[in-house]
């Protein structure tokens, strides 16, 4: 079987759908709670759902596991409970990695572009291991992901037992279906779509930098289907381990995104600028762009979807339909 932690979440459920399409037996580790998160699994039910609390007992029973995709985390960039974030994003990750090492199971996990902090030039987004110590995340979430990346590499350097394959993917700005439960952490694409469909303009934050025009903030936006393809590429190529960026390698402005949403929704290109919330000032990444040098050198030749094509697909195939789930 294949374990997917966070398998009822956004990226996890899209990956889970792809694994079920391959005929794989799956175990989703997640909480469905009392909201609509179950709908992320409605079209591709897992063979079993295990809550995070049940996971240690499940693993102690020594199940036959082919691979672990560890995507579960507290992923809110606004998270404030340091103890909870540490126990979830660091301690749980380490225990899973050690379990995989002891049983020779491949371990593919979600890191984050939030580890790059205030990096604002292409050369600062290198995923080379020697640059890891120079990174300074801006928030608790990014820091927790950075800590685990460092712990993993330190364990390797000490000669400790490692999984036969371990790959940490630094996801950049992912958008697409099955993100609807994420509340304030939902993608900008979905937020702008809702705004223009209500008849208003697409609203963007004014820049908090004197050297950057409003709407000129740039991010590496990646379609969730491309992220799934990268995850499966590593699964299909077990000889590659390491930390790798998972973005398109192209930075696009928020104004580009707003215009693409308006076009896909068939609405006029109307944009309004609003003040950035005080809580985000000084912690806002105004530029991100994945350096794909190492991913391409590994042989991953996936052609990434353009922002316009990805947004058009999201709107046409999901948001504008009665059933917007994968």
Secondary structure, DSSP 8 states (H G I E B T S, - for coil): -EEEETTTSHHHHHHHHHHHHTT--EEEE---TTSSGGGGGTTS--SEEE-HHHHHHHHHT----SEEEE--S---TT---HHHHIIIIIIHHHHHHHHHHHHT-EEEEEEEGGGGTT--SGGGG---GGGGGG---SSHHHHHHHHHHHHHHHHHHTT----SSEEEEEE-EEE-TT-TT-GGGS-HHHHHHHHHHTTS-EEEE--SSTTS-TT--EE-EEEHHHHHHHHHHHHH-TT--EEEEES-S--EEHHHHHHHHHHHHT----EEEE---GGGTTS---B-----HHHHHTT-------HHHHHHHHIIIIITSS----
